[in-house]
Amino acid sequence: MAVLAKPINRISVIKRQESQEFVREFNQNKVTNDFLESCKKAGKLFGKRK
């Protein structure tokens, strides 16, 4: 069974009052370099990719 997804071309609007909270949340959820390195090592274990 195939699953089809329709792309969403909407821009999210953040209210001025909520912008500081959004930026703080965004910065907390950034991917760290340590996590990226561990993902690269795991990728090497599971298979090769160009």
Biotite code that builds the C-alpha atoms (Angstrom):
import biotite.structure as struc

atoms = struc.array([
    struc.Atom([0.000, 0.000, 0.000], chain_id="A", res_id=1, res_name="MET", atom_name="CA", element="C"),
    struc.Atom([1.399, 3.375, -0.986], chain_id="A", res_id=2, res_name="ALA", atom_name="CA", element="C"),
    struc.Atom([1.188, 6.463, 1.166], chain_id="A", res_id=3, res_name="VAL", atom_name="CA", element="C"),
    struc.Atom([0.908, 9.762, -0.621], chain_id="A", res_id=4, res_name="LEU", atom_name="CA", element="C"),
    struc.Atom([1.653, 13.077, 1.008], chain_id="A", res_id=5, res_name="ALA", atom_name="CA", element="C"),
    struc.Atom([0.707, 16.484, -0.265], chain_id="A", res_id=6, res_name="LYS", atom_name="CA", element="C"),
    struc.Atom([3.335, 19.184, 0.290], chain_id="A", res_id=7, res_name="PRO", atom_name="CA", element="C"),
    struc.Atom([2.208, 22.112, 2.396], chain_id="A", res_id=8, res_name="ILE", atom_name="CA", element="C"),
    struc.Atom([3.170, 25.504, 1.029], chain_id="A", res_id=9, res_name="ASN", atom_name="CA", element="C"),
    struc.Atom([2.101, 27.556, 4.017], chain_id="A", res_id=10, res_name="ARG", atom_name="CA", element="C"),
    struc.Atom([4.329, 29.847, 6.032], chain_id="A", res_id=11, res_name="ILE", atom_name="CA", element="C"),
    struc.Atom([4.021, 29.665, 9.796], chain_id="A", res_id=12, res_name="SER", atom_name="CA", element="C"),
    struc.Atom([3.314, 33.014, 11.417], chain_id="A", res_id=13, res_name="VAL", atom_name="CA", element="C"),
    struc.Atom([4.644, 33.616, 14.900], chain_id="A", res_id=14, res_name="ILE", atom_name="CA", element="C"),
    struc.Atom([3.078, 36.348, 16.966], chain_id="A", res_id=15, res_name="LYS", atom_name="CA", element="C"),
    struc.Atom([5.324, 39.055, 18.352], chain_id="A", res_id=16, res_name="ARG", atom_name="CA", element="C"),
    struc.Atom([4.464, 38.092, 21.937], chain_id="A", res_id=17, res_name="GLN", atom_name="CA", element="C"),
    struc.Atom([5.491, 34.491, 21.323], chain_id="A", res_id=18, res_name="GLU", atom_name="CA", element="C"),
    struc.Atom([8.676, 35.164, 19.343], chain_id="A", res_id=19, res_name="SER", atom_name="CA", element="C"),
    struc.Atom([11.078, 35.051, 22.301], chain_id="A", res_id=20, res_name="GLN", atom_name="CA", element="C"),
    struc.Atom([9.651, 31.748, 23.465], chain_id="A", res_id=21, res_name="GLU", atom_name="CA", element="C"),
    struc.Atom([9.872, 30.359, 19.917], chain_id="A", res_id=22, res_name="PHE", atom_name="CA", element="C"),
    struc.Atom([13.548, 31.346, 19.577], chain_id="A", res_id=23, res_name="VAL", atom_name="CA", element="C"),
    struc.Atom([14.390, 29.874, 22.991], chain_id="A", res_id=24, res_name="ARG", atom_name="CA", element="C"),
    struc.Atom([12.620, 26.591, 22.128], chain_id="A", res_id=25, res_name="GLU", atom_name="CA", element="C"),
    struc.Atom([14.293, 26.484, 18.703], chain_id="A", res_id=26, res_name="PHE", atom_name="CA", element="C"),
    struc.Atom([17.759, 26.937, 20.197], chain_id="A", res_id=27, res_name="ASN", atom_name="CA", element="C"),
    struc.Atom([17.151, 24.200, 22.769], chain_id="A", res_id=28, res_name="GLN", atom_name="CA", element="C"),
    struc.Atom([16.209, 21.726, 20.036], chain_id="A", res_id=29, res_name="ASN", atom_name="CA", element="C"),
    struc.Atom([19.260, 22.262, 17.811], chain_id="A", res_id=30, res_name="LYS", atom_name="CA", element="C"),
    struc.Atom([21.255, 19.183, 16.855], chain_id="A", res_id=31, res_name="VAL", atom_name="CA", element="C"),
    struc.Atom([24.649, 19.089, 18.536], chain_id="A", res_id=32, res_name="THR", atom_name="CA", element="C"),
    struc.Atom([27.915, 18.158, 16.843], chain_id="A", res_id=33, res_name="ASN", atom_name="CA", element="C"),
    struc.Atom([28.281, 15.156, 19.184], chain_id="A", res_id=34, res_name="ASP", atom_name="CA", element="C"),
    struc.Atom([24.924, 13.816, 18.010], chain_id="A", res_id=35, res_name="PHE", atom_name="CA", element="C"),
    struc.Atom([25.891, 14.287, 14.357], chain_id="A", res_id=36, res_name="LEU", atom_name="CA", element="C"),
    struc.Atom([29.154, 12.427, 14.902], chain_id="A", res_id=37, res_name="GLU", atom_name="CA", element="C"),
    struc.Atom([27.354, 9.511, 16.559], chain_id="A", res_id=38, res_name="SER", atom_name="CA", element="C"),
    struc.Atom([24.906, 9.382, 13.632], chain_id="A", res_id=39, res_name="CYS", atom_name="CA", element="C"),
    struc.Atom([27.798, 9.249, 11.165], chain_id="A", res_id=40, res_name="LYS", atom_name="CA", element="C"),
    struc.Atom([29.403, 6.390, 13.089], chain_id="A", res_id=41, res_name="LYS", atom_name="CA", element="C"),
    struc.Atom([26.105, 4.495, 13.222], chain_id="A", res_id=42, res_name="ALA", atom_name="CA", element="C"),
    struc.Atom([25.654, 5.039, 9.484], chain_id="A", res_id=43, res_name="GLY", atom_name="CA", element="C"),
    struc.Atom([29.028, 3.459, 8.810], chain_id="A", res_id=44, res_name="LYS", atom_name="CA", element="C"),
    struc.Atom([27.988, 0.389, 10.799], chain_id="A", res_id=45, res_name="LEU", atom_name="CA", element="C"),
    struc.Atom([24.717, -0.132, 8.929], chain_id="A", res_id=46, res_name="PHE", atom_name="CA", element="C"),
    struc.Atom([25.813, 0.498, 5.393], chain_id="A", res_id=47, res_name="GLY", atom_name="CA", element="C"),
    struc.Atom([27.611, 2.690, 2.932], chain_id="A", res_id=48, res_name="LYS", atom_name="CA", element="C"),
    struc.Atom([26.164, 5.783, 1.415], chain_id="A", res_id=49, res_name="ARG", atom_name="CA", element="C"),
    struc.Atom([27.647, 8.133, -1.137], chain_id="A", res_id=50, res_name="LYS", atom_name="CA", element="C"),
])
